[in-house]
Amino acid sequence: MKRLLALALALLCLSPLRSQAASVAITAPSGILMEQSTGKILYEQDATTQYEPASVTKVMTLLLVMEAIDGGALAWDDLVTASAYACSMGGSQIWLKENERLTVQDMVKAVAVASANDCAVALAEHIAGTEEAFVERMNARAQQLGMAHTTFRNCTGLPAEGHLSCAYDIALMSRELMANHPQIQQFTTIWMDTLREGQFQLTNTNRLIFYYDGATGLKTGFTDTALFCLSATAHRDGMDLIAVVMHAPTSNDRFESAKALLNYGFANYALTPVYPDQPLPPVPVTLGECAAVQPVPAGDCTVLLEKAGGSQVSTQVTLPEEVTAPVEPGQVLGQMTILVDGSPVEQVDLVADQGVARLTTLGIFRTLLQDFFHQAPQ
């Protein structure tokens, strides 16, 4: 039964919440709109057809850099030395000189704001030794994220045979970056900045940062064969959306298509807080220093709903009759299933709000004595 419920929840998370009969007016041939916290698809159009992703590739490059930083393998103030190969990339760049050294922070800024190919390769070489080794990591990470339609040949998105992705896959890696490494937004929200002590000007290639309310990123892309691509992210009213468009005929089509997707999502959907239908009862603890432990939701509980849908939200709680000490803080005690119009859409762990130590032998003896005298005739 648990496996069937898990399968049903997974299918619901991957399925669009809405009928595709009502379309969003986008001029790009391929696009998708995803809500970040749930991963639910709100709209898609030809979202798994493969196209060249151009510099939107750098979402994965930035993801691996952020994972290295957050994992302690890389630090923001580490110095990265530009190789002759990195300096030879061409395309968008900050014109690194061979053996020039910049901090990881400055190179990440150059990649996120100005789509600098030279800095992307320099970072890749610094982390993995060679760009080829870094690309192997990119493809391995893509597999882990379920990006079944993606193959990376480089870390920049420069044209290369077989370097392909799709709107759905780009949404997956964009979600991973923005949801788990929010610090990247200090760079992806920059409109204009400088490097090299103010001597080099940066301007964001994503003009939504300048004019779209709530824009948080993320990455543009263009080559003659990929045409105009974009992964656009935005935050409003407690909800984060990811809009990806690919192979748009013009730069304006790219931005207007992304804007239309984001506008549709914010106008029609909202994250709604969910609470248990009834107060959660304490769970008795056997052989514990406390008689019971209080279950609480493991995190904030929200459900994504259509604003005009009139859906009914309810919950079903499953808790054990008792647990045996010791109980660890945050230990999973049960589950709360969230239902919308009677159908399960999400399952949330219910965890112990505090720990309960196990009684010692002496403590057990004292408890038995207390019970004996309490129950003895007076």
Contacts in CASP RR format, 6 or more apart in sequence:
PFRMAT RR
TARGET T0000
AUTHOR 0000-0000-0000
METHOD contacts of the structure
MODEL  1
MKRLLALALALLCLSPLRSQAASVAITAPSGILMEQSTGKILYEQDATTQ
YEPASVTKVMTLLLVMEAIDGGALAWDDLVTASAYACSMGGSQIWLKENE
RLTVQDMVKAVAVASANDCAVALAEHIAGTEEAFVERMNARAQQLGMAHT
TFRNCTGLPAEGHLSCAYDIALMSRELMANHPQIQQFTTIWMDTLREGQF
QLTNTNRLIFYYDGATGLKTGFTDTALFCLSATAHRDGMDLIAVVMHAPT
SNDRFESAKALLNYGFANYALTPVYPDQPLPPVPVTLGECAAVQPVPAGD
CTVLLEKAGGSQVSTQVTLPEEVTAPVEPGQVLGQMTILVDGSPVEQVDL
VADQGVARLTTLGIFRTLLQDFFHQAPQ
5 337 0 8 1.000
5 344 0 8 1.000
5 347 0 8 1.000
6 347 0 8 1.000
8 344 0 8 1.000
9 344 0 8 1.000
9 345 0 8 1.000
9 346 0 8 1.000
9 347 0 8 1.000
12 40 0 8 1.000
12 343 0 8 1.000
12 344 0 8 1.000
12 345 0 8 1.000
13 38 0 8 1.000
13 39 0 8 1.000
13 40 0 8 1.000
13 346 0 8 1.000
14 40 0 8 1.000
14 41 0 8 1.000
15 40 0 8 1.000
15 41 0 8 1.000
16 40 0 8 1.000
16 41 0 8 1.000
16 42 0 8 1.000
16 43 0 8 1.000
16 44 0 8 1.000
17 40 0 8 1.000
17 41 0 8 1.000
17 42 0 8 1.000
17 269 0 8 1.000
17 304 0 8 1.000
17 306 0 8 1.000
18 42 0 8 1.000
18 43 0 8 1.000
18 268 0 8 1.000
18 306 0 8 1.000
20 43 0 8 1.000
20 44 0 8 1.000
23 45 0 8 1.000
24 33 0 8 1.000
24 43 0 8 1.000
24 45 0 8 1.000
24 260 0 8 1.000
24 261 0 8 1.000
24 264 0 8 1.000
25 260 0 8 1.000
26 45 0 8 1.000
26 245 0 8 1.000
26 256 0 8 1.000
26 257 0 8 1.000
26 260 0 8 1.000
26 261 0 8 1.000
27 248 0 8 1.000
27 249 0 8 1.000
27 253 0 8 1.000
27 256 0 8 1.000
27 257 0 8 1.000
28 228 0 8 1.000
28 245 0 8 1.000
28 246 0 8 1.000
28 247 0 8 1.000
28 248 0 8 1.000
28 249 0 8 1.000
28 253 0 8 1.000
28 254 0 8 1.000
28 257 0 8 1.000
29 45 0 8 1.000
29 46 0 8 1.000
29 49 0 8 1.000
29 246 0 8 1.000
29 247 0 8 1.000
29 248 0 8 1.000
30 45 0 8 1.000
30 46 0 8 1.000
30 47 0 8 1.000
30 49 0 8 1.000
30 51 0 8 1.000
30 166 0 8 1.000
30 167 0 8 1.000
30 245 0 8 1.000
30 246 0 8 1.000
30 247 0 8 1.000
31 43 0 8 1.000
31 44 0 8 1.000
31 45 0 8 1.000
31 46 0 8 1.000
31 47 0 8 1.000
31 167 0 8 1.000
31 243 0 8 1.000
31 244 0 8 1.000
31 245 0 8 1.000
31 246 0 8 1.000
31 257 0 8 1.000
31 261 0 8 1.000
32 41 0 8 1.000
32 43 0 8 1.000
32 44 0 8 1.000
32 45 0 8 1.000
32 47 0 8 1.000
32 167 0 8 1.000
32 168 0 8 1.000
32 171 0 8 1.000
32 242 0 8 1.000
32 243 0 8 1.000
32 244 0 8 1.000
32 261 0 8 1.000
33 41 0 8 1.000
33 42 0 8 1.000
33 43 0 8 1.000
33 44 0 8 1.000
33 241 0 8 1.000
33 242 0 8 1.000
33 243 0 8 1.000
33 261 0 8 1.000
33 262 0 8 1.000
33 264 0 8 1.000
33 265 0 8 1.000
34 40 0 8 1.000
34 41 0 8 1.000
34 42 0 8 1.000
34 171 0 8 1.000
34 175 0 8 1.000
34 241 0 8 1.000
34 242 0 8 1.000
34 243 0 8 1.000
34 244 0 8 1.000
35 42 0 8 1.000
35 239 0 8 1.000
35 240 0 8 1.000
35 241 0 8 1.000
35 242 0 8 1.000
35 269 0 8 1.000
35 271 0 8 1.000
35 304 0 8 1.000
36 175 0 8 1.000
36 178 0 8 1.000
36 179 0 8 1.000
36 233 0 8 1.000
36 239 0 8 1.000
36 240 0 8 1.000
36 241 0 8 1.000
36 242 0 8 1.000
37 179 0 8 1.000
37 239 0 8 1.000
37 240 0 8 1.000
37 271 0 8 1.000
37 302 0 8 1.000
37 304 0 8 1.000
38 304 0 8 1.000
38 346 0 8 1.000
39 175 0 8 1.000
40 304 0 8 1.000
41 47 0 8 1.000
41 168 0 8 1.000
42 241 0 8 1.000
42 264 0 8 1.000
42 265 0 8 1.000
42 268 0 8 1.000
42 269 0 8 1.000
43 261 0 8 1.000
43 264 0 8 1.000
43 265 0 8 1.000
44 167 0 8 1.000
44 168 0 8 1.000
46 167 0 8 1.000
47 166 0 8 1.000
47 167 0 8 1.000
47 168 0 8 1.000
47 171 0 8 1.000
47 244 0 8 1.000
48 149 0 8 1.000
48 166 0 8 1.000
48 167 0 8 1.000
48 168 0 8 1.000
48 169 0 8 1.000
49 166 0 8 1.000
49 167 0 8 1.000
50 149 0 8 1.000
50 164 0 8 1.000
50 165 0 8 1.000
50 166 0 8 1.000
51 164 0 8 1.000
51 165 0 8 1.000
51 166 0 8 1.000
51 226 0 8 1.000
51 229 0 8 1.000
51 246 0 8 1.000
51 247 0 8 1.000
52 157 0 8 1.000
52 159 0 8 1.000
52 163 0 8 1.000
52 164 0 8 1.000
52 165 0 8 1.000
52 223 0 8 1.000
52 225 0 8 1.000
52 226 0 8 1.000
53 150 0 8 1.000
53 157 0 8 1.000
53 163 0 8 1.000
53 164 0 8 1.000
53 165 0 8 1.000
53 170 0 8 1.000
53 221 0 8 1.000
53 226 0 8 1.000
53 229 0 8 1.000
53 246 0 8 1.000
54 157 0 8 1.000
54 221 0 8 1.000
54 222 0 8 1.000
54 223 0 8 1.000
54 226 0 8 1.000
54 229 0 8 1.000
55 92 0 8 1.000
55 115 0 8 1.000
55 117 0 8 1.000
55 156 0 8 1.000
55 157 0 8 1.000
55 205 0 8 1.000
55 219 0 8 1.000
55 220 0 8 1.000
55 221 0 8 1.000
55 222 0 8 1.000
55 229 0 8 1.000
56 157 0 8 1.000
56 165 0 8 1.000
56 170 0 8 1.000
56 219 0 8 1.000
56 220 0 8 1.000
56 221 0 8 1.000
56 229 0 8 1.000
56 230 0 8 1.000
56 231 0 8 1.000
56 244 0 8 1.000
56 246 0 8 1.000
57 152 0 8 1.000
57 154 0 8 1.000
57 155 0 8 1.000
57 156 0 8 1.000
57 157 0 8 1.000
57 163 0 8 1.000
57 165 0 8 1.000
58 111 0 8 1.000
58 112 0 8 1.000
58 115 0 8 1.000
58 120 0 8 1.000
58 155 0 8 1.000
58 156 0 8 1.000
58 157 0 8 1.000
58 219 0 8 1.000
59 170 0 8 1.000
59 173 0 8 1.000
59 174 0 8 1.000
59 177 0 8 1.000
59 218 0 8 1.000
59 219 0 8 1.000
59 231 0 8 1.000
60 138 0 8 1.000
60 141 0 8 1.000
60 142 0 8 1.000
60 152 0 8 1.000
60 155 0 8 1.000
60 173 0 8 1.000
61 111 0 8 1.000
61 120 0 8 1.000
61 123 0 8 1.000
61 124 0 8 1.000
61 134 0 8 1.000
61 138 0 8 1.000
61 155 0 8 1.000
61 156 0 8 1.000
62 108 0 8 1.000
62 111 0 8 1.000
62 112 0 8 1.000
62 177 0 8 1.000
62 184 0 8 1.000
62 219 0 8 1.000
63 141 0 8 1.000
63 173 0 8 1.000
63 176 0 8 1.000
63 177 0 8 1.000
63 181 0 8 1.000
64 127 0 8 1.000
64 134 0 8 1.000
64 137 0 8 1.000
64 138 0 8 1.000
64 141 0 8 1.000
65 74 0 8 1.000
65 104 0 8 1.000
65 108 0 8 1.000
65 111 0 8 1.000
65 123 0 8 1.000
65 127 0 8 1.000
66 177 0 8 1.000
66 181 0 8 1.000
66 183 0 8 1.000
66 184 0 8 1.000
67 181 0 8 1.000
68 74 0 8 1.000
68 127 0 8 1.000
69 75 0 8 1.000
69 76 0 8 1.000
69 104 0 8 1.000
70 181 0 8 1.000
73 127 0 8 1.000
74 104 0 8 1.000
74 126 0 8 1.000
74 127 0 8 1.000
75 104 0 8 1.000
76 103 0 8 1.000
76 104 0 8 1.000
76 105 0 8 1.000
77 103 0 8 1.000
77 104 0 8 1.000
77 105 0 8 1.000
78 103 0 8 1.000
78 104 0 8 1.000
78 126 0 8 1.000
79 101 0 8 1.000
79 102 0 8 1.000
79 103 0 8 1.000
79 104 0 8 1.000
80 101 0 8 1.000
80 102 0 8 1.000
80 103 0 8 1.000
80 104 0 8 1.000
80 107 0 8 1.000
80 122 0 8 1.000
80 123 0 8 1.000
80 126 0 8 1.000
81 99 0 8 1.000
81 100 0 8 1.000
81 101 0 8 1.000
81 122 0 8 1.000
81 126 0 8 1.000
82 96 0 8 1.000
82 97 0 8 1.000
82 98 0 8 1.000
82 99 0 8 1.000
82 100 0 8 1.000
82 101 0 8 1.000
82 102 0 8 1.000
82 118 0 8 1.000
82 122 0 8 1.000
83 98 0 8 1.000
83 121 0 8 1.000
83 122 0 8 1.000
83 125 0 8 1.000
84 98 0 8 1.000
85 121 0 8 1.000
85 125 0 8 1.000
85 131 0 8 1.000
86 96 0 8 1.000
86 118 0 8 1.000
86 119 0 8 1.000
86 121 0 8 1.000
86 122 0 8 1.000
86 125 0 8 1.000
87 96 0 8 1.000
87 97 0 8 1.000
87 98 0 8 1.000
87 118 0 8 1.000
89 117 0 8 1.000
89 118 0 8 1.000
89 120 0 8 1.000
89 121 0 8 1.000
89 156 0 8 1.000
89 158 0 8 1.000
90 117 0 8 1.000
90 118 0 8 1.000
90 158 0 8 1.000
91 117 0 8 1.000
91 158 0 8 1.000
92 114 0 8 1.000
92 115 0 8 1.000
92 116 0 8 1.000
92 117 0 8 1.000
92 205 0 8 1.000
93 116 0 8 1.000
93 117 0 8 1.000
93 118 0 8 1.000
93 119 0 8 1.000
94 110 0 8 1.000
94 114 0 8 1.000
94 116 0 8 1.000
94 118 0 8 1.000
94 119 0 8 1.000
94 195 0 8 1.000
94 200 0 8 1.000
94 202 0 8 1.000
95 118 0 8 1.000
95 200 0 8 1.000
96 102 0 8 1.000
96 118 0 8 1.000
96 119 0 8 1.000
96 122 0 8 1.000
102 110 0 8 1.000
102 119 0 8 1.000
102 122 0 8 1.000
102 195 0 8 1.000
104 123 0 8 1.000
104 126 0 8 1.000
106 195 0 8 1.000
107 116 0 8 1.000
107 119 0 8 1.000
107 122 0 8 1.000
107 123 0 8 1.000
108 119 0 8 1.000
108 123 0 8 1.000
108 184 0 8 1.000
108 187 0 8 1.000
109 187 0 8 1.000
109 190 0 8 1.000
109 193 0 8 1.000
109 195 0 8 1.000
109 202 0 8 1.000
110 116 0 8 1.000
110 119 0 8 1.000
110 195 0 8 1.000
110 202 0 8 1.000
111 119 0 8 1.000
111 120 0 8 1.000
111 123 0 8 1.000
112 184 0 8 1.000
112 187 0 8 1.000
112 188 0 8 1.000
112 190 0 8 1.000
112 219 0 8 1.000
113 187 0 8 1.000
113 188 0 8 1.000
113 190 0 8 1.000
113 193 0 8 1.000
113 202 0 8 1.000
113 203 0 8 1.000
113 204 0 8 1.000
113 205 0 8 1.000
114 202 0 8 1.000
114 203 0 8 1.000
114 204 0 8 1.000
114 205 0 8 1.000
115 205 0 8 1.000
115 219 0 8 1.000
115 220 0 8 1.000
115 221 0 8 1.000
117 156 0 8 1.000
117 157 0 8 1.000
117 158 0 8 1.000
120 155 0 8 1.000
120 156 0 8 1.000
121 131 0 8 1.000
121 155 0 8 1.000
121 156 0 8 1.000
123 155 0 8 1.000
124 130 0 8 1.000
124 131 0 8 1.000
124 134 0 8 1.000
124 135 0 8 1.000
124 155 0 8 1.000
125 131 0 8 1.000
125 134 0 8 1.000
127 134 0 8 1.000
128 134 0 8 1.000
128 136 0 8 1.000
128 137 0 8 1.000
131 154 0 8 1.000
131 155 0 8 1.000
134 155 0 8 1.000
135 152 0 8 1.000
135 153 0 8 1.000
135 154 0 8 1.000
135 155 0 8 1.000
138 152 0 8 1.000
138 155 0 8 1.000
139 150 0 8 1.000
139 151 0 8 1.000
139 152 0 8 1.000
141 173 0 8 1.000
142 150 0 8 1.000
142 152 0 8 1.000
142 169 0 8 1.000
142 173 0 8 1.000
145 169 0 8 1.000
145 172 0 8 1.000
145 173 0 8 1.000
145 176 0 8 1.000
146 169 0 8 1.000
146 172 0 8 1.000
147 165 0 8 1.000
147 169 0 8 1.000
147 172 0 8 1.000
147 173 0 8 1.000
148 169 0 8 1.000
149 164 0 8 1.000
149 165 0 8 1.000
149 166 0 8 1.000
149 168 0 8 1.000
149 169 0 8 1.000
150 164 0 8 1.000
150 165 0 8 1.000
150 166 0 8 1.000
150 169 0 8 1.000
151 162 0 8 1.000
151 163 0 8 1.000
151 164 0 8 1.000
151 165 0 8 1.000
152 163 0 8 1.000
152 165 0 8 1.000
153 160 0 8 1.000
153 161 0 8 1.000
153 162 0 8 1.000
153 163 0 8 1.000
154 160 0 8 1.000
154 163 0 8 1.000
157 163 0 8 1.000
157 221 0 8 1.000
157 223 0 8 1.000
158 223 0 8 1.000
159 223 0 8 1.000
159 224 0 8 1.000
159 225 0 8 1.000
159 226 0 8 1.000
166 246 0 8 1.000
167 244 0 8 1.000
167 245 0 8 1.000
167 246 0 8 1.000
168 244 0 8 1.000
170 229 0 8 1.000
170 231 0 8 1.000
170 244 0 8 1.000
170 246 0 8 1.000
171 231 0 8 1.000
171 242 0 8 1.000
171 244 0 8 1.000
174 218 0 8 1.000
174 219 0 8 1.000
174 231 0 8 1.000
174 233 0 8 1.000
174 242 0 8 1.000
174 244 0 8 1.000
175 242 0 8 1.000
177 184 0 8 1.000
177 218 0 8 1.000
178 184 0 8 1.000
178 185 0 8 1.000
178 216 0 8 1.000
178 217 0 8 1.000
178 218 0 8 1.000
178 233 0 8 1.000
178 240 0 8 1.000
178 242 0 8 1.000
179 240 0 8 1.000
185 216 0 8 1.000
185 217 0 8 1.000
188 206 0 8 1.000
188 209 0 8 1.000
188 216 0 8 1.000
188 217 0 8 1.000
188 218 0 8 1.000
188 219 0 8 1.000
188 233 0 8 1.000
189 209 0 8 1.000
189 215 0 8 1.000
189 216 0 8 1.000
189 217 0 8 1.000
190 202 0 8 1.000
190 204 0 8 1.000
190 209 0 8 1.000
191 203 0 8 1.000
191 204 0 8 1.000
191 209 0 8 1.000
191 210 0 8 1.000
192 201 0 8 1.000
192 202 0 8 1.000
192 203 0 8 1.000
192 204 0 8 1.000
193 202 0 8 1.000
194 200 0 8 1.000
194 201 0 8 1.000
194 202 0 8 1.000
195 202 0 8 1.000
204 210 0 8 1.000
205 220 0 8 1.000
205 221 0 8 1.000
206 215 0 8 1.000
206 217 0 8 1.000
206 218 0 8 1.000
206 219 0 8 1.000
206 220 0 8 1.000
206 230 0 8 1.000
206 232 0 8 1.000
207 255 0 8 1.000
208 215 0 8 1.000
208 217 0 8 1.000
208 232 0 8 1.000
208 234 0 8 1.000
208 255 0 8 1.000
208 258 0 8 1.000
208 259 0 8 1.000
209 215 0 8 1.000
209 217 0 8 1.000
212 232 0 8 1.000
212 234 0 8 1.000
212 259 0 8 1.000
212 262 0 8 1.000
213 234 0 8 1.000
213 236 0 8 1.000
214 234 0 8 1.000
214 235 0 8 1.000
214 236 0 8 1.000
215 232 0 8 1.000
215 233 0 8 1.000
215 234 0 8 1.000
216 233 0 8 1.000
216 234 0 8 1.000
216 235 0 8 1.000
216 240 0 8 1.000
217 231 0 8 1.000
217 232 0 8 1.000
217 233 0 8 1.000
217 234 0 8 1.000
218 231 0 8 1.000
218 232 0 8 1.000
218 233 0 8 1.000
218 242 0 8 1.000
219 230 0 8 1.000
219 231 0 8 1.000
220 228 0 8 1.000
220 229 0 8 1.000
220 230 0 8 1.000
220 254 0 8 1.000
221 228 0 8 1.000
221 229 0 8 1.000
221 230 0 8 1.000
222 228 0 8 1.000
222 229 0 8 1.000
222 251 0 8 1.000
226 246 0 8 1.000
226 247 0 8 1.000
227 246 0 8 1.000
227 247 0 8 1.000
227 248 0 8 1.000
227 249 0 8 1.000
228 245 0 8 1.000
228 247 0 8 1.000
228 248 0 8 1.000
228 249 0 8 1.000
228 250 0 8 1.000
228 251 0 8 1.000
228 253 0 8 1.000
228 254 0 8 1.000
229 244 0 8 1.000
229 245 0 8 1.000
229 246 0 8 1.000
229 247 0 8 1.000
229 248 0 8 1.000
229 254 0 8 1.000
230 243 0 8 1.000
230 244 0 8 1.000
230 245 0 8 1.000
230 248 0 8 1.000
230 254 0 8 1.000
230 255 0 8 1.000
230 257 0 8 1.000
230 258 0 8 1.000
231 242 0 8 1.000
231 243 0 8 1.000
231 244 0 8 1.000
232 242 0 8 1.000
232 243 0 8 1.000
232 244 0 8 1.000
232 245 0 8 1.000
232 255 0 8 1.000
232 258 0 8 1.000
232 259 0 8 1.000
232 261 0 8 1.000
232 262 0 8 1.000
233 240 0 8 1.000
233 241 0 8 1.000
233 242 0 8 1.000
233 243 0 8 1.000
234 240 0 8 1.000
234 241 0 8 1.000
234 243 0 8 1.000
234 262 0 8 1.000
234 266 0 8 1.000
235 241 0 8 1.000
236 266 0 8 1.000
237 266 0 8 1.000
237 270 0 8 1.000
238 271 0 8 1.000
239 266 0 8 1.000
239 269 0 8 1.000
239 270 0 8 1.000
239 271 0 8 1.000
241 261 0 8 1.000
241 262 0 8 1.000
241 265 0 8 1.000
241 266 0 8 1.000
243 257 0 8 1.000
243 258 0 8 1.000
243 261 0 8 1.000
243 262 0 8 1.000
244 258 0 8 1.000
245 254 0 8 1.000
245 257 0 8 1.000
245 258 0 8 1.000
245 261 0 8 1.000
248 254 0 8 1.000
248 257 0 8 1.000
267 307 0 8 1.000
268 306 0 8 1.000
268 307 0 8 1.000
268 308 0 8 1.000
269 304 0 8 1.000
269 305 0 8 1.000
269 306 0 8 1.000
269 307 0 8 1.000
270 304 0 8 1.000
270 305 0 8 1.000
270 307 0 8 1.000
271 302 0 8 1.000
271 303 0 8 1.000
271 304 0 8 1.000
271 305 0 8 1.000
272 302 0 8 1.000
272 303 0 8 1.000
272 304 0 8 1.000
272 305 0 8 1.000
272 313 0 8 1.000
273 300 0 8 1.000
273 301 0 8 1.000
273 302 0 8 1.000
274 301 0 8 1.000
274 302 0 8 1.000
274 303 0 8 1.000
274 313 0 8 1.000
274 315 0 8 1.000
274 338 0 8 1.000
275 301 0 8 1.000
275 315 0 8 1.000
276 297 0 8 1.000
276 315 0 8 1.000
276 317 0 8 1.000
276 336 0 8 1.000
277 314 0 8 1.000
277 315 0 8 1.000
277 317 0 8 1.000
278 317 0 8 1.000
280 294 0 8 1.000
280 295 0 8 1.000
280 296 0 8 1.000
280 317 0 8 1.000
280 319 0 8 1.000
280 350 0 8 1.000
281 319 0 8 1.000
282 292 0 8 1.000
282 293 0 8 1.000
282 294 0 8 1.000
282 295 0 8 1.000
283 292 0 8 1.000
283 293 0 8 1.000
283 294 0 8 1.000
283 295 0 8 1.000
283 319 0 8 1.000
283 320 0 8 1.000
283 322 0 8 1.000
283 323 0 8 1.000
283 333 0 8 1.000
284 291 0 8 1.000
284 292 0 8 1.000
284 321 0 8 1.000
284 322 0 8 1.000
284 323 0 8 1.000
285 291 0 8 1.000
285 292 0 8 1.000
285 293 0 8 1.000
285 322 0 8 1.000
285 323 0 8 1.000
285 324 0 8 1.000
285 325 0 8 1.000
285 327 0 8 1.000
285 356 0 8 1.000
286 322 0 8 1.000
286 323 0 8 1.000
286 324 0 8 1.000
286 325 0 8 1.000
287 324 0 8 1.000
287 325 0 8 1.000
287 358 0 8 1.000
287 359 0 8 1.000
287 364 0 8 1.000
288 325 0 8 1.000
288 326 0 8 1.000
288 327 0 8 1.000
288 356 0 8 1.000
288 357 0 8 1.000
288 358 0 8 1.000
288 359 0 8 1.000
289 325 0 8 1.000
289 356 0 8 1.000
289 357 0 8 1.000
289 358 0 8 1.000
289 359 0 8 1.000
290 356 0 8 1.000
293 323 0 8 1.000
293 327 0 8 1.000
293 333 0 8 1.000
293 352 0 8 1.000
293 353 0 8 1.000
293 354 0 8 1.000
293 355 0 8 1.000
293 356 0 8 1.000
294 352 0 8 1.000
294 353 0 8 1.000
294 354 0 8 1.000
295 319 0 8 1.000
295 333 0 8 1.000
295 334 0 8 1.000
295 350 0 8 1.000
295 351 0 8 1.000
295 352 0 8 1.000
295 353 0 8 1.000
296 350 0 8 1.000
296 351 0 8 1.000
296 352 0 8 1.000
296 353 0 8 1.000
297 336 0 8 1.000
297 348 0 8 1.000
297 349 0 8 1.000
297 350 0 8 1.000
297 351 0 8 1.000
298 330 0 8 1.000
298 332 0 8 1.000
298 348 0 8 1.000
298 349 0 8 1.000
298 350 0 8 1.000
298 351 0 8 1.000
299 348 0 8 1.000
301 336 0 8 1.000
301 338 0 8 1.000
301 346 0 8 1.000
301 348 0 8 1.000
303 313 0 8 1.000
303 338 0 8 1.000
303 340 0 8 1.000
303 345 0 8 1.000
303 346 0 8 1.000
305 311 0 8 1.000
305 313 0 8 1.000
305 340 0 8 1.000
311 340 0 8 1.000
311 341 0 8 1.000
312 340 0 8 1.000
312 341 0 8 1.000
312 342 0 8 1.000
313 338 0 8 1.000
313 339 0 8 1.000
313 340 0 8 1.000
314 338 0 8 1.000
314 339 0 8 1.000
314 342 0 8 1.000
315 336 0 8 1.000
315 337 0 8 1.000
315 338 0 8 1.000
315 339 0 8 1.000
316 336 0 8 1.000
316 337 0 8 1.000
316 339 0 8 1.000
317 334 0 8 1.000
317 335 0 8 1.000
317 336 0 8 1.000
317 337 0 8 1.000
317 350 0 8 1.000
318 334 0 8 1.000
318 335 0 8 1.000
318 336 0 8 1.000
318 337 0 8 1.000
319 333 0 8 1.000
319 334 0 8 1.000
319 350 0 8 1.000
320 333 0 8 1.000
320 334 0 8 1.000
323 333 0 8 1.000
325 356 0 8 1.000
325 357 0 8 1.000
325 358 0 8 1.000
325 359 0 8 1.000
326 355 0 8 1.000
326 356 0 8 1.000
326 357 0 8 1.000
326 358 0 8 1.000
327 352 0 8 1.000
327 355 0 8 1.000
327 356 0 8 1.000
328 352 0 8 1.000
328 355 0 8 1.000
329 352 0 8 1.000
329 353 0 8 1.000
329 354 0 8 1.000
329 355 0 8 1.000
330 351 0 8 1.000
330 352 0 8 1.000
330 353 0 8 1.000
330 355 0 8 1.000
331 351 0 8 1.000
331 352 0 8 1.000
331 355 0 8 1.000
332 349 0 8 1.000
332 350 0 8 1.000
332 351 0 8 1.000
333 350 0 8 1.000
333 351 0 8 1.000
333 352 0 8 1.000
334 349 0 8 1.000
334 350 0 8 1.000
335 347 0 8 1.000
335 348 0 8 1.000
335 349 0 8 1.000
335 350 0 8 1.000
336 347 0 8 1.000
336 348 0 8 1.000
336 350 0 8 1.000
337 344 0 8 1.000
337 346 0 8 1.000
337 347 0 8 1.000
337 348 0 8 1.000
338 344 0 8 1.000
338 345 0 8 1.000
338 346 0 8 1.000
338 347 0 8 1.000
338 348 0 8 1.000
339 345 0 8 1.000
359 367 0 8 1.000
END
